[in-house]
């Protein structure tokens, strides 16, 4: 297993990529393992937030090019089916009904960048660097990177990053919207855990509904979006979590979400 899981305060699950000698580059089998880890955390009602980070001096250098070079292109339908299974990793990071945060601690490249941009939030170490990589090795891209980048940084920057694969510093990544916060390297994990704990203290049912609203906001026309938003509001307002949140606010106390 090339992933380590730590549980903080019983509410935050931190997944660490643990192949620092390879800058946490991964194989397809590694991704299938990560898919199962994420699926388990998504279903664990005790976990309220998920952090993804890398061991050593890198967040993730992307996919292992040796496995790409050895791909059996004569079995295209099988390869396409396998890829669809692998990319469920970024789908889970983006759609699970709890906040996901990338703690980016160094080089973040190729499919490693795809993992980061699939998360809800990104906190960057000041020494971290970013590049899309795919075009540099003659690949078209995977793990939804173009889809996520266009929504984060807009069409122009998404195209520039994809087509030129320039090295982007943490400060530049903050300016164009790849990350939301840059901190000193030594503060990265403390700050990321702080955000995760803050998110984990919110109503789980409200978080799930908000993430669904955000997903719909990027794909539905306004009228259809409002229909879905209203339905979620009615469902959520009657939930025990919503009642507890309102009661705690009125009573000026910390809510207790069972």
FITINU-603086 format. One line per field, with one value per residue: x negated, y negated, z negated of N, C-alpha, C in turn; residue in three letters. Coordinates in steps of 0.1 Angstrom, whole numbers, always signed. Example, Ala and Ser with C-alpha at 12.3 -4.5 7.8 and 13.67 -1.06 7.14 Angstrom:
2
n.X <- -132/-128 .
n.Y <- +57/+22 .
n.Z <- -78/-71 .
ca.X <- -123/-137 .
ca.Y <- +45/+11 .
ca.Z <- -78/-71 .
c.X <- -132/-129 .
c.Y <- +33/+0 .
c.Z <- -78/-79 .
type <- ALA/SER .
END
This chain:
258
n.X <- -9/-6/+1/+7/+28/+40/+58/+72/+83/+105/+122/+111/+97/+65/+48/+18/-5/-29/-55/-82/-107/-102/-90/-64/-51/-27/-13/+12/+23/+18/+36/+61/+60/+61/+86/+103/+97/+106/+133/+140/+136/+154/+178/+176/+192/+181/+160/+154/+140/+115/+80/+55/+22/-15/-43/-76/-95/-77/-44/-30/-43/-28/-16/-33/-56/-67/-47/-29/-44/-44/-18/+8/+17/+30/+53/+75/+103/+103/+83/+94/+116/+103/+90/+113/+121/+99/+100/+120/+110/+104/+130/+143/+129/+139/+167/+175/+195/+183/+159/+129/+94/+64/+31/+4/-28/-51/-66/-40/-26/-14/+8/+8/+13/+38/+51/+49/+64/+89/+98/+117/+106/+73/+42/+11/-23/-50/-72/-62/-56/-41/-29/-13/-22/-14/-15/-42/-51/-39/-12/+24/+38/+54/+75/+93/+81/+82/+109/+113/+94/+103/+126/+115/+95/+104/+110/+89/+65/+65/+62/+36/+20/+24/+15/-11/-24/-39/-62/-48/-49/-42/-32/-23/-4/+14/+22/+35/+55/+52/+46/+59/+46/+14/-12/-39/-64/-68/-44/-24/-10/+1/+18/+35/+48/+60/+80/+94/+104/+120/+139/+150/+165/+188/+223/+229/+249/+256/+232/+230/+252/+245/+222/+234/+250/+230/+219/+240/+243/+223/+232/+259/+286/+301/+328/+333/+313/+322/+345/+334/+319/+339/+352/+333/+330/+354/+353/+330/+335/+353/+337/+320/+295/+297/+316/+302/+281/+293/+305/+281/+270/+288/+287/+262/+240/+217/+224/+236/+232/+245 .
n.Y <- +12/-22/-44/-63/-66/-89/-98/-126/-141/-126/-133/-142/-129/-122/-116/-105/-104/-80/-76/-89/-88/-86/-110/-108/-98/-78/-46/-29/-8/-19/-40/-27/-16/-40/-49/-31/-37/-64/-60/-46/-65/-84/-72/-69/-79/-92/-107/-140/-157/-156/-154/-156/-149/-149/-127/-136/-157/-164/-170/-155/-139/-130/-106/-74/-73/-50/-31/-42/-41/-14/-7/+12/+6/+19/+30/+12/+8/+21/+7/-19/-14/-7/-32/-47/-36/-44/-72/-77/-84/-112/-120/-112/-128/-153/-151/-138/-139/-157/-181/-184/-187/-198/-196/-211/-204/-206/-199/-197/-180/-171/-144/-146/-172/-172/-157/-176/-198/-187/-186/-204/-226/-242/-244/-259/-252/-276/-270/-253/-241/-242/-224/-214/-193/-172/-177/-180/-154/-143/-136/-136/-142/-135/-123/-143/-169/-192/-199/-206/-227/-246/-255/-265/-285/-298/-300/-310/-309/-282/-270/-281/-269/-242/-239/-249/-241/-255/-262/-270/-292/-291/-316/-326/-307/-313/-338/-334/-316/-288/-278/-286/-297/-305/-294/-295/-270/-254/-258/-245/-220/-224/-246/-236/-215/-230/-244/-221/-212/-233/-232/-207/-211/-221/-218/-185/-177/-201/-208/-187/-193/-219/-213/-198/-218/-236/-219/-217/-243/-248/-235/-235/-254/-285/-283/-255/-250/-265/-250/-226/-236/-246/-222/-209/-226/-224/-197/-197/-216/-204/-186/-168/-179/-205/-216/-214/-232/-257/-259/-259/-283/-302/-298/-305/-287/-259/-238/-204/-179/-149 .
n.Z <- +0/+9/-5/-33/-62/-85/-114/-127/-156/-155/-134/-111/-82/-71/-42/-31/-4/+1/+14/+14/+26/+52/+58/+51/+73/+91/+99/+120/+104/+79/+79/+80/+54/+40/+47/+34/+7/+6/+11/-11/-32/-23/-30/-57/-85/-107/-98/-89/-72/-47/-40/-16/-9/-4/-11/-22/+1/+20/+34/+54/+83/+104/+127/+131/+156/+167/+165/+183/+207/+210/+216/+231/+261/+280/+270/+268/+260/+235/+221/+220/+204/+180/+175/+170/+146/+130/+130/+113/+89/+88/+93/+69/+50/+57/+55/+32/+2/-17/-28/-9/-10/+4/-7/+4/+8/+23/+55/+79/+102/+135/+134/+107/+102/+111/+91/+70/+80/+81/+55/+30/+17/+17/+1/+2/-1/-3/+12/+32/+65/+98/+126/+156/+173/+192/+220/+224/+224/+245/+240/+238/+215/+184/+157/+154/+155/+172/+171/+144/+141/+159/+146/+123/+130/+153/+188/+205/+190/+184/+209/+216/+195/+201/+227/+229/+206/+185/+158/+127/+100/+64/+56/+80/+87/+67/+75/+100/+94/+90/+64/+31/+9/-4/-24/-47/-44/-68/-81/-67/-72/-97/-92/-72/-86/-104/-88/-80/-104/-110/-90/-96/-118/-109/-99/-88/-70/-58/-46/-27/-10/-1/+14/+34/+45/+55/+74/+92/+99/+118/+141/+146/+161/+149/+140/+137/+119/+97/+91/+82/+60/+43/+37/+22/+1/-13/-20/-36/-57/-74/-86/-114/-118/-108/-125/-150/-144/-142/-168/-184/-175/-183/-210/-216/-216/-211/-184/-184/-164/-158 .
ca.X <- +0/-15/+8/+8/+39/+40/+71/+70/+94/+117/+131/+104/+89/+54/+42/+5/-12/-42/-66/-89/-119/-97/-82/-50/-45/-19/-9/+26/+27/+19/+48/+72/+60/+66/+100/+109/+95/+115/+146/+142/+137/+166/+189/+174/+199/+173/+150/+161/+132/+104/+68/+46/+8/-25/-54/-89/-96/-68/-30/-29/-48/-19/-16/-45/-57/-70/-35/-23/-51/-41/-4/+12/+26/+38/+65/+81/+115/+99/+75/+104/+124/+94/+89/+125/+120/+89/+103/+130/+103/+107/+145/+146/+124/+147/+181/+179/+203/+176/+148/+116/+84/+50/+20/-5/-41/-63/-62/-26/-27/-6/+20/+7/+20/+53/+56/+50/+75/+101/+102/+125/+97/+59/+33/-2/-36/-56/-82/-56/-56/-30/-29/-4/-31/-10/-19/-56/-54/-31/+1/+35/+43/+63/+80/+102/+74/+87/+123/+112/+87/+112/+135/+108/+87/+110/+107/+77/+54/+66/+55/+22/+14/+25/+8/-25/-30/-49/-63/-41/-53/-31/-26/-16/+7/+24/+28/+44/+66/+50/+47/+66/+38/+0/-18/-53/-65/-67/-31/-15/-1/+9/+28/+45/+56/+69/+91/+102/+112/+131/+150/+156/+174/+201/+233/+226/+259/+255/+220/+233/+261/+238/+213/+243/+254/+219/+217/+251/+241/+214/+237/+273/+292/+305/+341/+331/+305/+331/+354/+326/+315/+351/+355/+323/+333/+365/+348/+320/+341/+360/+328/+316/+283/+301/+322/+292/+273/+301/+306/+269/+267/+297/+283/+248/+232/+211/+234/+232/+237/+244 .
ca.Y <- +0/-34/-55/-63/-74/-94/-104/-137/-145/-117/-139/-145/-118/-127/-106/-109/-96/-76/-72/-101/-86/-88/-122/-103/-94/-66/-37/-26/+0/-28/-48/-18/-15/-52/-49/-24/-45/-76/-55/-43/-78/-91/-65/-69/-91/-99/-116/-152/-163/-148/-161/-148/-155/-140/-126/-141/-170/-166/-166/-144/-142/-125/-92/-68/-72/-36/-24/-48/-36/+0/-5/+20/-2/+28/+33/-1/+8/+25/-4/-29/-10/-8/-46/-52/-32/-51/-86/-78/-90/-127/-122/-111/-140/-164/-149/-133/-149/-163/-189/-178/-198/-194/-203/-209/-206/-206/-197/-192/-180/-161/-139/-151/-185/-168/-154/-188/-207/-180/-189/-216/-237/-239/-252/-257/-257/-287/-264/-244/-245/-235/-223/-204/-182/-162/-180/-178/-140/-138/-130/-145/-146/-126/-126/-155/-181/-203/-202/-213/-239/-257/-261/-273/-296/-303/-294/-315/-303/-267/-267/-283/-259/-229/-239/-253/-235/-264/-261/-281/-292/-291/-329/-328/-299/-320/-349/-329/-308/-274/-276/-297/-302/-302/-296/-291/-255/-248/-260/-239/-210/-230/-255/-227/-208/-241/-246/-209/-211/-243/-226/-195/-216/-226/-207/-176/-177/-214/-207/-179/-200/-230/-208/-195/-231/-241/-211/-220/-257/-248/-228/-237/-267/-291/-278/-242/-251/-269/-239/-217/-243/-246/-209/-206/-235/-218/-185/-200/-224/-195/-176/-171/-188/-219/-220/-216/-244/-268/-259/-263/-297/-310/-297/-310/-276/-251/-228/-190/-172/-135 .
ca.Z <- +0/+10/-11/-48/-66/-98/-118/-136/-164/-152/-124/-98/-76/-62/-33/-26/+6/-6/+22/+16/+34/+66/+57/+50/+86/+88/+109/+120/+92/+67/+80/+76/+40/+34/+50/+23/-5/+6/+10/-25/-39/-19/-36/-71/-90/-117/-91/-84/-62/-42/-36/-8/-9/+0/-20/-16/+6/+32/+33/+63/+96/+114/+130/+134/+170/+171/+168/+195/+218/+212/+218/+242/+269/+289/+263/+265/+251/+221/+216/+218/+192/+169/+172/+164/+132/+123/+128/+102/+77/+88/+91/+55/+43/+60/+53/+19/-6/-28/-23/-7/-10/+8/-13/+15/+1/+32/+69/+81/+116/+142/+127/+93/+102/+112/+77/+62/+84/+78/+41/+28/+13/+18/-6/+9/-7/+5/+21/+41/+79/+105/+141/+161/+177/+202/+234/+225/+226/+256/+236/+240/+202/+177/+143/+154/+152/+180/+166/+131/+143/+166/+136/+113/+134/+165/+201/+210/+182/+185/+222/+215/+187/+207/+240/+227/+194/+178/+144/+120/+85/+55/+56/+93/+86/+59/+83/+111/+88/+88/+50/+24/-2/-4/-37/-48/-43/-81/-86/-58/-77/-107/-86/-65/-96/-110/-79/-80/-116/-109/-81/-102/-128/-103/-97/-77/-60/-50/-37/-15/-1/+5/+24/+45/+51/+62/+86/+102/+104/+129/+152/+149/+163/+137/+136/+133/+107/+86/+87/+74/+48/+34/+32/+12/-11/-20/-26/-47/-68/-83/-92/-127/-118/-106/-138/-160/-141/-145/-182/-189/-172/-191/-224/-217/-221/-200/-180/-186/-153/-160 .
c.X <- -9/-8/+9/+20/+38/+54/+68/+83/+107/+125/+124/+95/+78/+48/+29/-1/-26/-52/-76/-101/-115/-89/-68/-43/-38/-16/+6/+31/+28/+32/+61/+72/+66/+81/+108/+108/+104/+129/+150/+144/+150/+178/+188/+181/+191/+163/+158/+153/+120/+93/+60/+33/-2/-36/-67/-88/-87/-54/-28/-34/-40/-20/-30/-46/-61/-58/-28/-30/-48/-26/-1/+22/+34/+51/+72/+93/+112/+92/+85/+112/+116/+93/+101/+126/+110/+93/+115/+124/+106/+122/+149/+141/+133/+161/+185/+186/+196/+164/+135/+106/+70/+40/+8/-19/-53/-58/-48/-24/-18/+6/+19/+14/+35/+59/+58/+62/+88/+107/+110/+116/+82/+51/+19/-13/-43/-66/-75/-56/-46/-32/-20/-10/-27/-16/-34/-60/-45/-18/+12/+41/+53/+67/+87/+95/+80/+100/+122/+105/+95/+121/+128/+101/+93/+104/+93/+65/+54/+59/+40/+15/+13/+16/-7/-32/-41/-50/-57/-45/-40/-24/-18/-4/+18/+31/+38/+55/+64/+51/+54/+57/+24/-5/-32/-54/-62/-52/-20/-5/+7/+20/+39/+54/+65/+81/+100/+110/+123/+143/+157/+165/+187/+211/+230/+236/+259/+243/+223/+242/+254/+229/+222/+247/+242/+217/+228/+249/+232/+220/+251/+277/+299/+318/+340/+323/+313/+340/+346/+322/+327/+354/+345/+325/+344/+361/+339/+326/+348/+350/+324/+304/+287/+308/+312/+284/+280/+302/+293/+266/+276/+293/+268/+239/+226/+221/+227/+239/+235/+241 .
c.Y <- -12/-46/-53/-71/-77/-100/-114/-141/-138/-122/-142/-133/-124/-115/-112/-99/-93/-70/-83/-100/-87/-101/-119/-101/-80/-58/-36/-18/-9/-36/-39/-17/-28/-54/-42/-31/-57/-71/-52/-55/-85/-85/-65/-81/-98/-109/-128/-160/-154/-157/-151/-156/-144/-139/-131/-155/-173/-163/-154/-148/-136/-110/-87/-66/-58/-28/-29/-42/-21/+3/+2/+13/+6/+32/+21/-1/+11/+13/-16/-26/-11/-23/-51/-48/-41/-65/-88/-84/-105/-129/-121/-123/-152/-163/-144/-143/-154/-171/-181/-189/-192/-203/-201/-213/-205/-205/-191/-192/-169/-157/-142/-164/-182/-164/-166/-196/-200/-183/-202/-228/-232/-249/-249/-261/-266/-281/-255/-250/-236/-235/-212/-192/-175/-165/-178/-163/-134/-132/-140/-149/-136/-131/-139/-168/-193/-208/-210/-226/-250/-263/-269/-285/-303/-297/-297/-308/-288/-263/-270/-273/-246/-229/-242/-246/-242/-260/-273/-280/-293/-305/-331/-319/-305/-331/-345/-320/-293/-270/-288/-303/-297/-304/-292/-275/-248/-249/-252/-230/-215/-238/-246/-220/-218/-243/-233/-208/-222/-238/-215/-199/-221/-214/-198/-176/-190/-214/-199/-186/-212/-225/-204/-207/-236/-233/-215/-234/-258/-242/-231/-252/-272/-284/-264/-241/-255/-258/-230/-223/-243/-233/-205/-214/-228/-205/-188/-207/-216/-185/-179/-180/-202/-225/-223/-229/-256/-270/-264/-278/-306/-310/-300/-299/-268/-240/-214/-182/-157/-128 .
c.Z <- +0/+5/-26/-52/-81/-102/-129/-143/-160/-140/-111/-94/-67/-55/-28/-16/+1/+3/+25/+25/+49/+67/+57/+63/+84/+101/+110/+108/+80/+67/+76/+61/+34/+36/+38/+10/-5/+5/-4/-34/-36/-27/-51/-77/-101/-111/-85/-74/-59/-36/-27/-7/-5/-10/-13/-10/+18/+27/+41/+77/+107/+116/+134/+149/+175/+174/+180/+207/+221/+215/+231/+251/+279/+283/+259/+257/+237/+214/+212/+205/+180/+165/+165/+149/+124/+120/+118/+89/+77/+87/+77/+47/+45/+55/+39/+10/-18/-22/-21/-4/-6/+0/-4/+10/+10/+46/+70/+96/+122/+135/+112/+92/+104/+99/+69/+66/+83/+64/+41/+25/+15/+10/-1/+0/+2/+15/+32/+55/+87/+120/+145/+167/+190/+215/+235/+227/+236/+252/+237/+226/+197/+164/+143/+152/+159/+175/+153/+133/+149/+156/+126/+118/+147/+177/+206/+203/+183/+198/+221/+207/+194/+220/+239/+216/+188/+164/+137/+105/+77/+55/+69/+93/+78/+68/+94/+106/+87/+73/+43/+13/-1/-18/-37/-49/-57/-86/-78/-65/-89/-102/-79/-75/-102/-102/-80/-93/-116/-101/-88/-113/-123/-102/-86/-66/-51/-41/-25/-5/+6/+16/+37/+53/+60/+75/+97/+107/+116/+142/+156/+153/+151/+132/+130/+120/+95/+81/+78/+60/+38/+28/+20/-1/-19/-27/-38/-59/-78/-90/-106/-128/-117/-119/-149/-157/-145/-161/-188/-187/-181/-206/-226/-222/-208/-196/-182/-175/-155/-147 .
type <- UNK/UNK/UNK/UNK/UNK/UNK/UNK/UNK/UNK/UNK/UNK/UNK/UNK/UNK/UNK/UNK/UNK/UNK/UNK/UNK/UNK/UNK/UNK/UNK/UNK/UNK/UNK/UNK/UNK/UNK/UNK/UNK/UNK/UNK/UNK/UNK/UNK/UNK/UNK/UNK/UNK/UNK/UNK/UNK/UNK/UNK/UNK/UNK/UNK/UNK/UNK/UNK/UNK/UNK/UNK/UNK/UNK/UNK/UNK/UNK/UNK/UNK/UNK/UNK/UNK/UNK/UNK/UNK/UNK/UNK/UNK/UNK/UNK/UNK/UNK/UNK/UNK/UNK/UNK/UNK/UNK/UNK/UNK/UNK/UNK/UNK/UNK/UNK/UNK/UNK/UNK/UNK/UNK/UNK/UNK/UNK/UNK/UNK/UNK/UNK/UNK/UNK/UNK/UNK/UNK/UNK/UNK/UNK/UNK/UNK/UNK/UNK/UNK/UNK/UNK/UNK/UNK/UNK/UNK/UNK/UNK/UNK/UNK/UNK/UNK/UNK/UNK/UNK/UNK/UNK/UNK/UNK/UNK/UNK/UNK/UNK/UNK/UNK/UNK/UNK/UNK/UNK/UNK/UNK/UNK/UNK/UNK/UNK/UNK/UNK/UNK/UNK/UNK/UNK/UNK/UNK/UNK/UNK/UNK/UNK/UNK/UNK/UNK/UNK/UNK/UNK/UNK/UNK/UNK/UNK/UNK/UNK/UNK/UNK/UNK/UNK/UNK/UNK/UNK/UNK/UNK/UNK/UNK/UNK/UNK/UNK/UNK/UNK/UNK/UNK/UNK/UNK/UNK/UNK/UNK/UNK/UNK/UNK/UNK/UNK/UNK/UNK/UNK/UNK/UNK/UNK/UNK/UNK/UNK/UNK/UNK/UNK/UNK/UNK/UNK/UNK/UNK/UNK/UNK/UNK/UNK/UNK/UNK/UNK/UNK/UNK/UNK/UNK/UNK/UNK/UNK/UNK/UNK/UNK/UNK/UNK/UNK/UNK/UNK/UNK/UNK/UNK/UNK/UNK/UNK/UNK/UNK/UNK/UNK/UNK/UNK/UNK/UNK/UNK/UNK/UNK/UNK/UNK .
END
